[in-house]
Amino acid sequence: MTNSTPPPSTVDLLIVDDDTDLRELLRYYFTNLNYRVETAATGDEAITLCARLMPRLILLDINLPGTRGYDVYRAVRAMPGADNISVIFLTMLNTRDERLAGLALGADDYIGKPFDVQELRLRVENRLRR
C-alpha cells in the first residue's frame, strides 16, 4: 500500500523572480531570519523545484521568462499534495486589475513592487503561522 501524503517540506520559502539582485537580496534576508530558502529565476524552474521540494510558501513574480507567474500558480495548485503551499505574488504589476486578478486566482496575498521588506517579512510570517 502506498502513502499519498507528501513528505514534510524541507524548504520554507521558494523565491521566484527573474531579477537576480532582488532574488539574492531576499534569499539572504530570509536566510538570516533562519528560513530555509530556495530560489528560481524562471517559471519552469519554479515548477520543477516546487514539485521536488514542496515549499511552505512561494514568493512569486508574475512577469517571468517563459512560463508566467499566473501559470506557475496554476501548475502548483494542480500538484498532488500542494494545497497547503501558500503563494504571495510579489510583482511590478500593481494595478488594481492585476491585484484583483491575482487574488481572484486564489493567491494568499499580492504585494506590489517596490515593497517594504519589513512588511513583506510580516506577511510571510503570518502566512507561515497559519
DSSP file (Angstrom, degrees, kcal/mol; ACC not computed):
  #  RESIDUE AA STRUCTURE BP1 BP2  ACC     N-H-->O    O-->H-N    N-H-->O    O-->H-N    TCO  KAPPA ALPHA  PHI   PSI    X-CA   Y-CA   Z-CA
    1    1 A M              0   0    0      0, 0.0     2,-0.3     0, 0.0     0, 0.0   0.000 360.0 360.0 360.0 132.1    0.0    0.0    0.0
    2    2 A T        -     0   0    0      2,-0.0     2,-0.6     1,-0.0     0, 0.0  -0.696 360.0-130.7 -99.0 149.7    1.4    3.4   -1.0
    3    3 A N        -     0   0    0     -2,-0.3    -1,-0.0     1,-0.1     0, 0.0  -0.866  13.0-167.2 -98.1 121.9    1.1    6.5    1.1
    4    4 A S        +     0   0    0     -2,-0.6    -1,-0.1     2,-0.1    -2,-0.0   0.471  55.1 110.0 -88.7  -1.4   -0.1    9.5   -1.0
    5    5 A T  S    S-     0   0    0      1,-0.1    -2,-0.1    76,-0.0    76,-0.0  -0.607  72.2-124.6 -74.8 127.2    0.9   12.1    1.7
    6    6 A P        -     0   0    0      0, 0.0     3,-0.1     0, 0.0    -1,-0.1  -0.338  30.4 -98.3 -69.5 154.6    3.8   14.1    0.5
    7    7 A P        -     0   0    0      0, 0.0     3,-0.1     0, 0.0     0, 0.0  -0.321  52.6 -83.8 -66.5 156.0    6.9   14.3    2.8
    8    8 A P        -     0   0    0      0, 0.0     2,-0.1     0, 0.0    -3,-0.0  -0.289  56.3 -96.5 -59.8 146.7    7.2   17.3    5.0
    9    9 A S        -     0   0    0      1,-0.1    45,-0.1    -3,-0.1    44,-0.1  -0.349  25.7-164.8 -66.2 141.3    8.8   20.3    3.3
   10   10 A T  S    S+     0   0    0     43,-0.8     2,-0.4    -3,-0.1    -1,-0.1   0.358  75.9  66.3-100.6   1.7   12.5   20.9    3.7
   11   11 A V        -     0   0    0     42,-0.5    45,-1.6    43,-0.3    26,-0.2  -0.986  54.9-171.2-128.7 130.9   12.0   24.4    2.4
   12   12 A D  S    S+     0   0    0     24,-1.9    45,-1.7    -2,-0.4     2,-0.4   0.909  76.9  24.7 -80.9 -47.4   10.2   27.3    4.0
   13   13 A L  E     -ab  37  57A   0     23,-2.3    25,-2.3    43,-0.2     2,-0.5  -0.957  52.7-166.4-127.7 136.8   10.4   29.7    1.1
   14   14 A L  E     -ab  38  58A   0     43,-2.2    45,-2.4    -2,-0.4     2,-0.6  -0.983  18.0-159.0-114.7 116.3   10.7   29.5   -2.7
   15   15 A I  E     -ab  39  59A   0     23,-2.5    25,-2.5    -2,-0.5     2,-0.6  -0.860   8.0-171.5 -99.3 120.1   11.6   32.9   -4.1
   16   16 A V  E     +ab  40  60A   0     43,-3.2    45,-2.2    -2,-0.6     2,-0.3  -0.928  27.2 128.0-119.1 109.1   10.8   33.1   -7.8
   17   17 A D        -     0   0    0     23,-2.0    47,-0.1    -2,-0.6     6,-0.1  -0.963  51.7-142.2-158.5 140.3   11.9   36.2   -9.6
   18   18 A D  S    S+     0   0    0     45,-0.4     2,-0.9    -2,-0.3     3,-0.1   0.574  81.0  95.1 -82.7  -8.0   14.0   36.9  -12.8
   19   19 A D     >  -     0   0    0      1,-0.2     4,-2.7     2,-0.1     5,-0.2  -0.748  62.7-162.3 -83.6 105.8   15.7   39.9  -11.1
   20   20 A T  H  > S+     0   0    0     -2,-0.9     4,-2.6     1,-0.2     5,-0.2   0.894  85.7  51.3 -58.1 -44.8   18.9   38.3   -9.8
   21   21 A D  H  > S+     0   0    0      1,-0.2     4,-2.4     2,-0.2    -1,-0.2   0.931 113.5  43.6 -61.8 -46.4   19.7   41.1   -7.4
   22   22 A L  H  > S+     0   0    0      2,-0.2     4,-2.7     1,-0.2     5,-0.3   0.921 113.3  52.2 -64.8 -43.8   16.3   41.1   -5.8
   23   23 A R  H  X S+     0   0    0     -4,-2.7     4,-2.2     1,-0.2    -2,-0.2   0.920 113.9  43.0 -58.4 -45.7   16.2   37.3   -5.6
   24   24 A E  H  X S+     0   0    0     -4,-2.6     4,-2.6    -5,-0.2    -1,-0.2   0.865 111.6  54.1 -71.9 -36.4   19.6   37.1   -3.9
   25   25 A L  H  X S+     0   0    0     -4,-2.4     4,-2.7    -5,-0.2    -2,-0.2   0.938 112.7  43.5 -60.5 -47.1   18.7   40.0   -1.5
   26   26 A L  H  X S+     0   0    0     -4,-2.7     4,-2.7     2,-0.2     5,-0.3   0.883 112.5  52.9 -67.5 -38.2   15.5   38.2   -0.4
   27   27 A R  H  X S+     0   0    0     -4,-2.2     4,-2.2    -5,-0.3     5,-0.2   0.947 113.2  44.0 -59.7 -48.0   17.4   34.9   -0.1
   28   28 A Y  H  X S+     0   0    0     -4,-2.6     4,-2.2     2,-0.2    -2,-0.2   0.929 114.4  49.9 -62.1 -47.2   20.0   36.5    2.1
   29   29 A Y  H  X S+     0   0    0     -4,-2.7     4,-0.6     1,-0.2    -2,-0.2   0.942 116.3  39.4 -59.2 -51.8   17.4   38.4    4.2
   30   30 A F  H  <>S+     0   0    0     -4,-2.7     5,-2.4     1,-0.2     3,-0.4   0.824 112.4  56.4 -73.8 -30.2   15.2   35.4    4.9
   31   31 A T  H ><5S+     0   0    0     -4,-2.2     3,-1.9    -5,-0.3    -1,-0.2   0.904 104.5  53.8 -64.3 -40.1   18.1   33.0    5.4
   32   32 A N  H 3<5S+     0   0    0     -4,-2.2    -1,-0.2     1,-0.3    -2,-0.2   0.682 102.8  57.6 -68.6 -16.5   19.4   35.3    8.1
   33   33 A L  T 3<5S-     0   0    0     -4,-0.6    -1,-0.3    -3,-0.4    -2,-0.2   0.220 126.6-104.2 -93.5  13.1   16.0   35.1    9.7
   34   34 A N  T < 5S+     0   0    0     -3,-1.9     2,-0.3     1,-0.3    -3,-0.2   0.707  73.7 143.3  71.9  24.7   16.5   31.3    9.9
   35   35 A Y      < -     0   0    0     -5,-2.4     2,-0.7    -8,-0.1    -1,-0.3  -0.707  55.0-123.3 -87.4 146.6   14.2   30.4    7.0
   36   36 A R        -     0   0    0     -2,-0.3   -23,-2.3   -22,-0.0   -24,-1.9  -0.838  42.4-171.5 -88.3 119.1   15.2   27.6    4.7
   37   37 A V  E     +a   13   0A   0     -2,-0.7     2,-0.3   -25,-0.2   -23,-0.2  -0.913  22.5 178.2-125.3 138.2   15.2   29.3    1.2
   38   38 A E  E     -a   14   0A   0    -25,-2.3   -23,-2.5    -2,-0.4     2,-0.3  -0.913  17.2-151.2-125.3 159.2   15.5   28.2   -2.4
   39   39 A T  E     -a   15   0A   0     -2,-0.3     2,-0.3   -25,-0.2   -23,-0.2  -0.926  10.4-169.4-131.9 157.0   15.3   30.4   -5.4
   40   40 A A  E     -a   16   0A   0    -25,-2.5   -23,-2.0    -2,-0.3     3,-0.0  -0.993  12.9-161.8-143.0 144.8   14.3   30.1   -9.1
   41   41 A A  S    S+     0   0    0     -2,-0.3     2,-0.3   -25,-0.2   -25,-0.1   0.595  76.3  40.1-100.6 -15.2   14.7   32.6  -12.0
   42   42 A T  S  > S-     0   0    0     22,-0.1     4,-2.0     1,-0.1    24,-0.1  -0.889  79.0-117.4-133.1 162.2   12.1   31.2  -14.3
   43   43 A G  H  > S+     0   0    0     22,-1.1     4,-2.2    24,-0.4     5,-0.2   0.901 115.1  52.0 -64.0 -41.3    8.6   29.8  -14.1
   44   44 A D  H  > S+     0   0    0     21,-0.4     4,-2.1     1,-0.2    -1,-0.2   0.907 109.7  48.9 -63.3 -41.8    9.7   26.4  -15.4
   45   45 A E  H  > S+     0   0    0      1,-0.2     4,-2.7     2,-0.2     5,-0.2   0.893 109.9  53.3 -63.4 -39.3   12.4   26.2  -12.8
   46   46 A A  H  X S+     0   0    0     -4,-2.0     4,-2.7     2,-0.2    -2,-0.2   0.912 107.9  49.5 -62.3 -43.5    9.9   27.1  -10.1
   47   47 A I  H  X S+     0   0    0     -4,-2.2     4,-2.2     2,-0.2    -1,-0.2   0.921 112.5  47.9 -62.5 -44.2    7.5   24.4  -11.1
   48   48 A T  H  X S+     0   0    0     -4,-2.1     4,-1.6     2,-0.2    -2,-0.2   0.937 114.8  44.8 -62.2 -47.9   10.3   21.8  -11.1
   49   49 A L  H  X S+     0   0    0     -4,-2.7     4,-3.4     1,-0.2     5,-0.4   0.893 111.6  53.7 -64.5 -39.5   11.6   22.9   -7.7
   50   50 A C  H  X S+     0   0    0     -4,-2.7     4,-2.3    -5,-0.2    -1,-0.2   0.922 107.7  49.4 -62.1 -44.8    8.1   23.1   -6.3
   51   51 A A  H  < S+     0   0    0     -4,-2.2    -1,-0.2     1,-0.2    -2,-0.2   0.853 119.5  38.9 -63.0 -34.3    7.3   19.5   -7.3
   52   52 A R  H  < S+     0   0    0     -4,-1.6    -2,-0.2    -5,-0.2    -1,-0.2   0.870 129.0  26.9 -84.0 -39.3   10.5   18.3   -5.7
   53   53 A L  H  < S-     0   0    0     -4,-3.4   -43,-0.8    -5,-0.2   -42,-0.5   0.697  79.1-150.4-102.1 -22.3   10.7   20.4   -2.6
   54   54 A M     <  -     0   0    0     -4,-2.3   -43,-0.3    -5,-0.4    -4,-0.1   0.959  24.7-152.8  45.0  66.0    7.0   21.3   -1.7
   55   55 A P        -     0   0    0      0, 0.0   -43,-0.2     0, 0.0   -42,-0.1  -0.200  17.4-127.6 -63.5 159.0    7.9   24.6   -0.1
   56   56 A R  S    S+     0   0    0    -45,-1.6    30,-2.5     1,-0.2     2,-0.3   0.830  90.7  13.2 -75.3 -32.2    5.7   26.0    2.6
   57   57 A L  E     -bc  13  86A   0    -45,-1.7   -43,-2.2    28,-0.2     2,-0.5  -0.999  63.9-152.5-147.7 143.0    5.4   29.4    0.8
   58   58 A I  E     -bc  14  87A   0     28,-2.5    30,-2.9    -2,-0.3     2,-0.7  -0.974   5.4-156.6-117.6 127.2    6.2   30.8   -2.6
   59   59 A L  E     -bc  15  88A   0    -45,-2.4   -43,-3.2    -2,-0.5     2,-0.5  -0.926  31.7-169.4 -95.2 113.6    7.0   34.5   -3.3
   60   60 A L  E     -bc  16  89A   0     28,-2.7    30,-1.9    -2,-0.7   -43,-0.2  -0.921  21.4-153.3-124.3 117.7    6.1   34.6   -7.0
   61   61 A D        -     0   0    0    -45,-2.2    30,-0.2    -2,-0.5     3,-0.1  -0.459  10.9-148.4 -74.0 156.6    6.7   37.3   -9.6
   62   62 A I  S    S+     0   0    0      1,-0.2     7,-2.8     7,-0.1     2,-1.4   0.865  83.2  65.4 -94.3 -46.4    4.3   37.4  -12.5
   63   63 A N  S    S+     0   0    0      5,-0.2   -45,-0.4     6,-0.1    -1,-0.2  -0.639  71.4 150.3 -82.8  93.5    6.5   38.6  -15.3
   64   64 A L        -     0   0    0     -2,-1.4     2,-0.2     2,-0.1   -22,-0.1  -0.881  53.7 -96.2-120.7 152.9    8.9   35.7  -15.7
   65   65 A P  S    S-     0   0    0      0, 0.0   -22,-1.1     0, 0.0     2,-0.6  -0.480  97.6 -11.1 -64.8 137.7   10.7   34.4  -18.7
   66   66 A G  S    S+     0   0    0     -2,-0.2     2,-0.4   -24,-0.1    -2,-0.1  -0.626 131.7  39.7  76.7-117.4    8.8   31.5  -20.3
   67   67 A T  S    S-     0   0    0     -2,-0.6   -24,-0.4     1,-0.1   -23,-0.1  -0.538  86.6-132.8 -72.6 121.2    6.1   30.4  -18.0
   68   68 A R     >  -     0   0    0     -2,-0.4     4,-2.1     1,-0.1     3,-0.4  -0.253  22.2-106.0 -72.4 161.9    4.4   33.4  -16.4
   69   69 A G  H  > S+     0   0    0     -7,-2.8     4,-2.7     1,-0.2     5,-0.2   0.851 118.7  56.5 -57.5 -39.6    3.7   33.6  -12.6
   70   70 A Y  H  > S+     0   0    0     -8,-0.3     4,-2.0     1,-0.2    -1,-0.2   0.900 109.8  46.2 -60.5 -39.6   -0.1   33.0  -13.1
   71   71 A D  H  > S+     0   0    0     -3,-0.4     4,-2.4     2,-0.2    -2,-0.2   0.839 109.7  53.8 -73.0 -33.0    0.6   29.8  -15.0
   72   72 A V  H  X S+     0   0    0     -4,-2.1     4,-2.7     2,-0.2     5,-0.2   0.936 108.0  51.6 -61.8 -45.4    3.2   28.7  -12.3
   73   73 A Y  H  X S+     0   0    0     -4,-2.7     4,-2.5     1,-0.2    -2,-0.2   0.936 110.6  47.2 -56.3 -48.5    0.4   29.2   -9.7
   74   74 A R  H  X S+     0   0    0     -4,-2.0     4,-1.2     1,-0.2    -1,-0.2   0.904 112.0  50.3 -61.5 -41.5   -2.0   27.1  -11.7
   75   75 A A  H  < S+     0   0    0     -4,-2.4     4,-0.5     2,-0.2    -1,-0.2   0.902 111.3  48.5 -64.2 -41.4    0.6   24.3  -12.1
   76   76 A V  H >< S+     0   0    0     -4,-2.7     3,-1.5     1,-0.2    -2,-0.2   0.927 108.9  52.9 -64.5 -44.8    1.4   24.3   -8.4
   77   77 A R  H 3< S+     0   0    0     -4,-2.5    -1,-0.2     1,-0.3    -2,-0.2   0.768 106.1  55.0 -63.0 -24.9   -2.2   24.1   -7.5
   78   78 A A  T 3< S+     0   0    0     -4,-1.2    -1,-0.3    -3,-0.2    -2,-0.2   0.571  86.3 103.5 -83.9  -9.5   -2.6   21.1   -9.7
   79   79 A M  S X  S-     0   0    0     -3,-1.5     3,-1.8    -4,-0.5     4,-0.2  -0.535  82.5-108.9 -76.3 135.9    0.2   19.2   -8.0
   80   80 A P  T 3  S+     0   0    0      0, 0.0    -1,-0.1     0, 0.0    -2,-0.1  -0.428 103.6  13.1 -60.8 133.1   -0.8   16.4   -5.6
   81   81 A G  T 3  S+     0   0    0     -2,-0.1     3,-0.5    -4,-0.1    -4,-0.1   0.488  97.0 106.7  81.9   3.2   -0.1   17.5   -2.0
   82   82 A A    X   +     0   0    0     -3,-1.8     3,-1.7     1,-0.2    -3,-0.1   0.364  42.5  99.9 -96.6   6.2    0.4   21.2   -2.9
   83   83 A D  T 3  S+     0   0    0      1,-0.3    -1,-0.2    -4,-0.2    -6,-0.1   0.687  80.2  55.7 -68.3 -15.6   -2.8   22.5   -1.5
   84   84 A N  T 3  S+     0   0    0     -3,-0.5     2,-0.5     2,-0.1    -1,-0.3   0.428  80.7 108.9 -94.1   0.7   -1.0   23.6    1.7
   85   85 A I    <   -     0   0    0     -3,-1.7     2,-0.3    -9,-0.1   -28,-0.2  -0.662  62.8-143.5 -79.3 124.7    1.5   25.8   -0.1
   86   86 A S  E     -c   57   0A   0    -30,-2.5   -28,-2.5    -2,-0.5     2,-0.4  -0.641  12.8-157.5 -84.9 146.8    0.9   29.5    0.4
   87   87 A V  E     -c   58   0A   0     -2,-0.3    21,-2.1   -30,-0.2    22,-1.1  -0.991  11.6-175.4-130.4 127.2    1.5   31.8   -2.6
   88   88 A I  E     -cd  59 109A   0    -30,-2.9   -28,-2.7    -2,-0.4     2,-0.4  -0.981  21.8-139.4-118.2 118.3    2.2   35.5   -2.4
   89   89 A F  E     -cd  60 110A   0     20,-2.2    22,-3.3    -2,-0.5     2,-0.5  -0.640  19.3-174.5 -73.8 131.6    2.5   37.4   -5.7
   90   90 A L  E     + d   0 111A   0    -30,-1.9     2,-0.3    -2,-0.4    22,-0.2  -0.922  29.3 138.9-129.1 101.6    5.4   39.9   -5.5
   91   91 A T  E     - d   0 112A   0     20,-2.1    22,-2.3    -2,-0.5   -30,-0.1  -0.946  66.4-123.6-151.4 158.0    5.4   41.9   -8.7
   92   92 A M  S    S+     0   0    0     -2,-0.3     2,-1.7    20,-0.2    -1,-0.1   0.694  91.2  93.9 -73.5 -21.5    5.7   45.2  -10.5
   93   93 A L        +     0   0    0      1,-0.2    -2,-0.1     5,-0.1    -1,-0.1  -0.558  48.7 149.3 -75.2  90.3    2.2   44.5  -12.0
   94   94 A N        +     0   0    0     -2,-1.7    -1,-0.2    19,-0.1    18,-0.1   0.016  15.3 126.5-121.5  26.8    0.5   46.5   -9.3
   95   95 A T  S  > S-     0   0    0      1,-0.1     4,-2.6     4,-0.0     5,-0.2  -0.417  73.1-108.9 -76.5 163.1   -2.6   48.0  -11.0
   96   96 A R  H  > S+     0   0    0      1,-0.2     4,-2.7     2,-0.2     5,-0.2   0.919 120.0  51.9 -57.2 -45.0   -6.0   47.3   -9.3
   97   97 A D  H  > S+     0   0    0      1,-0.2     4,-2.3     2,-0.2    -1,-0.2   0.896 110.3  47.7 -61.6 -41.4   -6.9   44.9  -12.2
   98   98 A E  H  > S+     0   0    0      2,-0.2     4,-2.5     1,-0.2    -1,-0.2   0.923 112.3  49.3 -66.1 -43.8   -3.7   42.9  -11.8
   99   99 A R  H  X S+     0   0    0     -4,-2.6     4,-2.4     1,-0.2     5,-0.2   0.932 112.9  47.2 -60.7 -44.9   -4.1   42.7   -8.0
  100  100 A L  H  X S+     0   0    0     -4,-2.7     4,-2.9    -5,-0.2    -1,-0.2   0.895 110.9  52.3 -64.0 -39.1   -7.7   41.6   -8.3
  101  101 A A  H  X S+     0   0    0     -4,-2.3     4,-1.6    -5,-0.2    -2,-0.2   0.919 111.4  46.6 -62.8 -43.6   -6.7   39.0  -11.0
  102  102 A G  H  X>S+     0   0    0     -4,-2.5     5,-1.9     2,-0.2     4,-0.7   0.904 116.1  43.8 -66.0 -41.8   -4.1   37.5   -8.7
  103  103 A L  H ><5S+     0   0    0     -4,-2.4     3,-0.6    -5,-0.2    -2,-0.2   0.879 111.4  53.8 -71.5 -36.9   -6.4   37.4   -5.7
  104  104 A A  H 3<5S+     0   0    0     -4,-2.9    -1,-0.2     1,-0.2    -2,-0.2   0.828 101.9  59.9 -64.8 -31.0   -9.3   36.0   -7.8
  105  105 A L  H 3<5S-     0   0    0     -4,-1.6    -1,-0.2    -5,-0.2    -2,-0.2   0.797 128.2 -99.5 -65.9 -27.7   -7.0   33.3   -9.0
  106  106 A G  T <<5 +     0   0    0     -4,-0.7    -3,-0.2    -3,-0.6   -19,-0.2   0.463  64.8 158.3 122.9   5.0   -6.6   32.2   -5.3
  107  107 A A      < -     0   0    0     -5,-1.9    -1,-0.2     1,-0.1   -19,-0.2  -0.243  43.5-133.5 -59.2 149.0   -3.3   33.8   -4.2
  108  108 A D  S    S-     0   0    0    -21,-2.1     2,-0.3     1,-0.2   -20,-0.2   0.766  82.6  -7.2 -74.8 -26.9   -2.9   34.2   -0.5
  109  109 A D  E     -d   88   0A   0    -22,-1.1   -20,-2.2    -7,-0.1     2,-0.4  -0.976  57.0-145.1-162.2 166.3   -1.6   37.8   -0.9
  110  110 A Y  E     -d   89   0A   0     -2,-0.3     2,-0.5   -22,-0.2   -20,-0.2  -0.949  16.8-177.0-144.9 117.0   -0.5   40.2   -3.5
  111  111 A I  E     -d   90   0A   0    -22,-3.3   -20,-2.1    -2,-0.4     2,-0.2  -0.969  16.0-141.6-122.1 128.4    2.3   42.7   -2.9
  112  112 A G  E     -d   91   0A   0     -2,-0.5   -20,-0.2   -22,-0.2   -18,-0.1  -0.576  31.7 -87.1 -86.8 150.2    3.4   45.3   -5.4
  113  113 A K  S    S+     0   0    0    -22,-2.3     2,-0.2    -2,-0.2   -19,-0.1  -0.788 106.6  51.0 -93.7 143.6    7.0   46.4   -6.1
  114  114 A P  S    S+     0   0    0      0, 0.0     2,-0.3     0, 0.0    -2,-0.1   0.614  85.9 171.0 -70.8 158.6    8.6   48.4   -4.7
  115  115 A F        -     0   0    0     -2,-0.2     2,-0.6    -4,-0.1    -2,-0.1  -0.875  40.3-106.1-134.4 163.4    7.7   47.0   -1.3
  116  116 A D     >  -     0   0    0     -2,-0.3     4,-2.4     1,-0.1     5,-0.2  -0.840  25.4-147.5 -91.1 122.1    8.7   47.4    2.3
  117  117 A V  H  > S+     0   0    0     -2,-0.6     4,-2.4     1,-0.2    -1,-0.1   0.823  97.1  53.3 -65.5 -31.9   10.9   44.5    3.3
  118  118 A Q  H  > S+     0   0    0      2,-0.2     4,-2.2     1,-0.2    -1,-0.2   0.892 109.4  48.7 -69.9 -37.7    9.6   44.5    6.9
  119  119 A E  H  > S+     0   0    0      2,-0.2     4,-2.4     1,-0.2    -2,-0.2   0.921 111.3  50.5 -64.3 -42.9    6.0   44.4    5.7
  120  120 A L  H  X S+     0   0    0     -4,-2.4     4,-2.6     1,-0.2    -2,-0.2   0.929 108.9  52.0 -59.2 -45.4    6.9   41.5    3.4
  121  121 A R  H  X S+     0   0    0     -4,-2.4     4,-2.9     1,-0.2    -1,-0.2   0.921 110.6  47.8 -57.8 -45.0    8.6   39.7    6.4
  122  122 A L  H  X S+     0   0    0     -4,-2.2     4,-2.6     2,-0.2    -1,-0.2   0.890 111.3  49.9 -66.0 -38.8    5.4   40.1    8.5
  123  123 A R  H  X S+     0   0    0     -4,-2.4     4,-2.2     2,-0.2    -1,-0.2   0.906 112.8  47.6 -65.5 -40.5    3.2   38.9    5.7
  124  124 A V  H  X S+     0   0    0     -4,-2.6     4,-2.6     2,-0.2     5,-0.2   0.947 112.6  48.6 -63.6 -48.6    5.4   35.9    5.2
  125  125 A E  H  X S+     0   0    0     -4,-2.9     4,-1.8     1,-0.2    -2,-0.2   0.910 111.1  50.8 -59.0 -42.9    5.5   35.1    8.9
  126  126 A N  H  X S+     0   0    0     -4,-2.6     4,-1.0     1,-0.2    -1,-0.2   0.916 111.5  47.0 -62.3 -43.5    1.7   35.5    9.1
  127  127 A R  H >< S+     0   0    0     -4,-2.2     3,-0.6     1,-0.2    -2,-0.2   0.912 113.0  48.5 -64.9 -42.3    1.1   33.1    6.3
  128  128 A L  H 3< S+     0   0    0     -4,-2.6    -1,-0.2     1,-0.2    -2,-0.2   0.784 105.6  58.5 -71.7 -25.8    3.5   30.5    7.6
  129  129 A R  H 3<        0   0    0     -4,-1.8    -1,-0.2     1,-0.2    -2,-0.2   0.783 360.0 360.0 -71.1 -27.0    2.0   30.7   11.1
  130  130 A R    <<        0   0    0     -4,-1.0    -1,-0.2    -3,-0.6    -2,-0.2   0.472 360.0 360.0 -77.3 360.0   -1.4   29.6    9.7
